[in-house]
């Protein structure tokens, strides 16, 4: 069963939440506990990359059941885009 745009973007909120939490206070994020700044930056970059890929999801033809996230007008896309910008700014500020 194919995922819907809403399901894909809801799943992406894990990356959004992690990026925002690290940006707010990396020392309070269990997922990066004990990591060096370079390692934390890698975690943020992986999540940024993940969100960028998700925002490009689109079917290649009428037989493709890939959800059309790219063509969607979901407000969750804005949340993902904002997290991408936040993540990139975090990496720049902490490099």
N, C-alpha and C positions, 0 to 999 in steps of 0.2 A: 504494500500500500504506500503510495507516494505521500510525502509530506506536503503540507500546505505552506504558503508564504508565512502565515502567522506562526505555525509550528517551528519553522526554521528560524525566524527572528526571535521567537521566545527562547529557543535553545541558545541563541547567540547572546542572550542577556548574561550568561555566565561569564563570558569574556568581558562584556561591558562592566559588570560588577567588579571583576578582578582588577581591571585597568583603573577604574575609579577609586577602588580601595587602596591600591598601591600608590596612586597619585596623592591621595589624602594623607596617608601615613603608612608607608611600607613596613615600618617596624611593628605595626599592629596586625599584619596579614600573615596568618599561619602558613599559607601556601609558599611564602618566600622566606620563612624563618631560617636563619643560619646561612643564607645566601649572600654572596658578595654583590656589590652594586652591579657589576658586569652581568652576573647571573640574573639578577632582578630585571635588568634591562632586556635580557634575552627572553624572559618570560613575558614581559610587556610586548616585545616585538612579535613574538609568536601569536599572541592574542590579537594584536593589530592586524597581522597578516591574515589570520583566520577571519576576522570581520571583513576585511577587504575582499576576500574570496567570496564570502557569503553574499555580500552586496552585489556581486557580479553574477550570481546564479540566474540563469535564464534557459529555457528550453531551446534546443538547437533546431527542432522541427516539430511538426504537429504530433509526431509519435513519441516525443520525449516528455516524460512526466516530471522533469525537474521543475520545481516551483519557480515562477517568474518573479523573483525578488527584485531583480534589476528594474523591471517595469512596474513594480508595485508602488502605490502611493502611501504605504503604511507609515504611520508616525514612528514606528519602531526603527525604521531606517535612519531617521534623524538621530535617534539615541545612539545607534551604532556609529554613525558618522562622527558624532560628537566625541565618542569614546576613542575613535581612531585619532582624532586631532589631539585629544588629551594625552593619549599614549605616546604619540610622536613628540609632543612637547615635553613630556616627562623624560623620555630618553635623551633628548637634546639637553635638558637642564641637568641631567645626572650622568653625563658622559665625561 
